[in-house]
Amino acid sequence: MKTRFKIVLVGVLFMLAIAASAFVIVNFVSAEDGGAAECIAAETADVCYVLRNHGGYVAIFVENNGALPMTVTDIQVATLRELDRKLLETGMKLYSRERLMMTLEDLGS
């Protein structure tokens, strides 16, 4: 009886491990779809921020309200590297406030 219980327990644990692995893989693949994914914060209710050029300055937009910027920074787009300027043309999506602050700090220095 003990041996049968151990076999069943190992089988159940094995199935749980497979299910957990599949869950992680599906979430990883859906997050890596080339930026086409919707902006959803996994653990918090944070909004998705988008940095774009607005009148020659870096502006912060909320993804769902792309018409008016939430804030216009004092960072001039003309002073940025070419790569950063190109990213601002299409919009830089940032999925957390921490990432937003780090990116603004990098662009401003």
C-alpha positions, 0 to 999 in steps of 0.5 A: 500500500505504501508503494502504491501511495508513493507512486500516485503521489509522484505522479500527481506532483509530476502532473502539477510540474507539467501544468506549471511549466506550461503556464509559464511557457504560455505567459512567456510566449504571449509577452514576447509577441513583438510589442503587439500585446496589450499593456497589462501589468501582471501583478499591479493595476498600473497603466501602460505609459507610452513615450512619444515626441510632442512638439519637439519634447518627450511626452508621456501618454497613457496608452488608452488615451493617446490624444493628449499627453499626461505630461510633457517633459523638458527633454528635447527630442533633437538632443537624443540619439538617433535610435531613441528618436526613432523609438519615439516616432512609434512610441516607447511602451513602458509597462510600469512606473518604475520603468518609466522613471528609469527611461526618463532618467536615461533620456535626460542624461 
